[in-house]
Structure formats: C-alpha cells, structure tokens
C-alpha cells in the first residue's frame, strides 16, 4: 500500500488496516538453530568466521586458491545442511 494511501486510511478511517504478522519459525527449526549455534560456540569456527568477515570488510583478505577451495567446501556443507 502506498504511504499516502496508508496515511489517509489511518486518518480518515475508523480503524487502521490490519496487516498479517510475521510467521514464527517452527519450534523444530528454532531447536535446530539453537543446536547449531551452541556447537559453533564450542569451537573456534565462530572466531575464524569473525576474522574472515573483518578482513573482508577491511579489504585485506587475501584469497589464495587454497582458501577459495576451503570456502567453497564450507558453502557446500552449509547448503547440504539446509537441504537435509
């Protein structure tokens, strides 16, 4: 809904339009996410990812062929985990 239409409907109508609330994630999805985050917190992977992100943001990350292969394997593993 355009902003002007929304404002008119709120000002001129008795009640503002009702919008759907966001869907809450399923409990199973929340539990899986919590487990993944807990396991990630128990390893140095979280710190390593943070360092990679830091260097990416600074523009100082040197991506050699070995790192590129590692990143591709990590992306493939995440994609596999999301689809299974």
N, C-alpha and C positions, 0 to 999 in steps of 0.2 A: 504494500500500500504506500503510495507516495506520501511524503511527510506532510504536505499541505492537506491532503485528504484526512490523514490521521488527526491532525490538529483540529480540523473542522468537526470531525466526528466526536472528538472529546469535548470540545467547547459547546457544540450545538446539540449533541445527543444526550439523552438521559444517562446512558451508560457508555463507557468506553468499550471499544471492540475487545472481544476476548480472543486471546491467542493461545495456541497449544503450548504447553510447557515442554521442555526438552525431555526426551526419553531417558529414563535412568538406565544405566548399564545393568545387565543381568547379574545376579549375585554370583553365578559361576565365573563370569568374566572378571568381576571385581576380585574374587578369591584368587584367580589365576594371576592377575596383575600384581596382587599383593605378594604372592609367592615368588614371582619373577623378580620383583623389586627387592624382596628380602634376600634372595640368593645373590642378586647383583651386589647388594650392600655387603655381603660376606666376602666378596672377592675384591681384587684391585681393579677389576674391569671398569667400575664406575669412575675411579680416579683416572684411569687411562683414557676413557671416553671424554672426560672433562678436559684433560690435557690436549687431546686431539682437537676438540671444539675450540679451545683457547687459541691454539696455533692457527686454526682455520680462520678465526676472527681477526687475528693479527696479521694474517697473510704470510706467516713464517713456516708453514707446514711444507716440508719437502716430501713430495710423493714420489718415491722411487718404485721400480717395478715390484719389489717385494711387498712394500706397504700397500700398493694398489691391489695385489693379489689377496693380501690379508683382508682388506676392506671388502673386496668382492665376496670372499668366503663368508665374512660376517653378515653382509647383507643377505646372502643366500640363506644362511642359517635363520635369520630373523624372518624372512619370507616363508621359509618352511614351517617355522613355529607358528606363524599366524594362520597358515592354511591347514594345519593339522590339529 
